[in-house]
Amino acid sequence: MKRHEIKSDIAWATPTQIKVHGLDLCSEIVGTVDFGQMAFLEIFARLPSTNEARMFNAMMVILVEHGITPSSLATRMTYCGAPEAVQASVAAGLLGLGSVFVGSLDNAAKMLQEALPDPQASVDLKQLAADIVSAHRSRREIIPGVGHPFHKPIDPRTPALFKVAHETGFAGRYVELMENIGAEASKQYGRPLPPQRHRRDGRHRLGVQSALEDVPRPRRGSSRGRACRAHHRGDASTDGRGDLLPDRARGHRALPPARVRNDG
């Protein structure tokens, strides 16, 4: 039976070279391309422009960490059961990503794109925002992308991302529409409801990243995978006890390390 060579347009290797989307890994990538640019290259088959790289990296970085979430807890709990398997802990955290945590930008993106299919269209964005808010109120639905249960009056990540978006030229009509939705929601509900990066309870979605137009969105798993590894280290560095509980120095009772049983 004739054997066929397996090929991939992403990368290929010879005895003396490794190519990634046509670039030599050792002479053109290593020492020149950073981690964010490499992720961009892998996904979009080209290196980003300077502004794309800055915006893409900002979105990657802001997705990485937000304390104790289901994904970080899954990582820590899996480590407790299989401390020898780093990959299992990270995989457990990544498998827990979905519509509520980390991947919650989808509803906000859908709302913006359905309301404004053509961002170049001549539309009164203030009126459009008023219609969107009124429609959600009439249906008693939460407006995706606004409000936050913990960060008050605004999620500090929101102005940080918008600042980078404005500086790099990626703050377009969707950003303007999202800002108008936040202003209109605050007006109709009578309390501050600015656009937010996300809400941890999943009811409000990622308005900021959904509003950034034309920049390819980073894959959420690639960012949160870094956080899962960090939480694995946080648990491993405390001999399996974890770093969730304060120690006696803070006036709290520290728990002793759990005894290991090999029978499960």
Buried (B, 14 or more C-beta within 10 A) or exposed (E): EEEEEEEEEEEBEEEEEBBBBEBEBEEBBEEEBEEBBBBBBBBEEEBBEEBBBBBBBBBBBBBBBBEEBBBBBBBBBBBBEEBEBBEBBBBBBBEBBBEBBBBBBBBBBEBBBEBBEEBEEEBEBBEBBBEBBEEBEEEEEBBBBBBBEEBEEBBEBBEBBBEBBEEBEBBBBBBBBBBBBBBBBBEBBEEBBBBBBBBBEBBBBBBBBBBBBEBBBBBBBBBBBBBBBBBBBBBBEBEBBBEBEEEEEEEEEEEEEEEEEEEE
